C-alpha cells in the first residue's frame, strides 16, 4: 500500500438475511406503496412450489404480480428486450428478481432498460456506457435462490449478444437492489450438482477478489471470511444439506460478490468463453478452471496464497497446498477436473484462448495474462 496515494472504495445494499426472510417481502412492498411488481425468474424456478408460494402470498396481500421467465441459461440481449416490453405492457411499478445469476442479471438489465432508450449495449461498462445511466431506475428487489453468483448484491449484469454470444457488462452503482431478501430456506432443495457448481463459483469469486491487484482492504477481509465459510460448509451443503450449511454458503456467496467489486482474474476469463462458445454452466466452468488458474497465479503471490490456505483450514504457510486442495475438492464434490470431461474438444482451445484474452476480467489479475498463457492453461486443463 502506498500511503501517499488516495484510494476510493465503497460498499453495497441492505440485506435481510435468515431463515424465513422471504416472508417479509409482502409487507416491504406495501410499506413502499408498490403493488404491481414484475417478477423475473427462470423457467425452472417458475414451476417450483416455493416460487408459487411466494406469488400466492403476494396475491393474498392484494399485490398484483406479473411473472416474466423467458430467459436463457446464459442470458442474451433479446431476453432483456422482451422483459422490458412486459414491464411497460403491464404497467409495472417495480421489479423483483428471484433466482440464480441468470434471473438476477436479466432482472437488473430489465430495470436498466425500463427508462433508458438507447441500444442496450450502449450501456456496456467496457466502453464507458455507465455515463448514460442517468434516468429513473424502477424500485428493484433481489431474492437469491442459489449460493453462487452473488448477483443479488451486485451492480452489474452480464448479458451476451444473441448472435456472437460475446458477453457484455452493464454496470452502474444505480443498478444495485434497494433491498435483498436472502433466505437460506430457498436454497435447501437445490440439487447436489447445482449446489456444488454454484458453490465453486462463490469460492472462485472470493479467491480471485482476494488476489486481484486493485486496492480494497475491506474486500480482502470479506473474501477471506467467505473462503473460510465455504471450506466449512460446501461438502455438507452438497452431500447432506442442512440449514446451517445452506446459510453459510449463502453468506459466502454474498461476500464473494461484495468482494469482487475489487476485481476478478484469470479464472473468470477462462470460464466465460466456455459459456459463450459451448453454453457451459458458469459455476462448472469456474470449478474446472479454478485449480489451473490458481497454479498460474501462485508464483509472485505466495504470501497471499498462504492467507488463502489458512482460510481453507490448511494451516499456516500452506499456500503451496492450495492447488492440490482445489483438485481434491472438485473430486469430493463429484465435479470434473478436465475440460475434455465437459465437452471441450482440442480444436476449441484456440478460439477459447482468443475469447479469454478479450475478456474483461483478467486485467485485474495479480499478474498479466497473454493469449499464449491462456492457450497453455487450457492445454494443461484439457
Secondary structure by P-SEA (a helix, b strand, c coil): ccccbbbbccbbbbbbcccccccaaaaaaaaacccccbbbbcccccccaaaaaaaaaaaaacbbbbbbccccccccaaaaaaaaaaaaaacccbbbbcccaaaaaaaaaaaaacccccccccccccccccccccccccbbbbbbcccccccccccbbbbbcccccbbbbbbccccccccccccccccccccaaaaaaaaaaaaaaaaaaaacccccaaaaaaaaaaaaaaaaccccccccccaaaaaaaaaaaaaaaaaacccccaaaaacccccccccccaaaaaaaaaaaaaaaacccaaaaaaaaaaaaccccccccaaaaaaaaaaaaaccccccccccccccaaaaaaaaaaaccccccccccccaaaaaaaaaaac
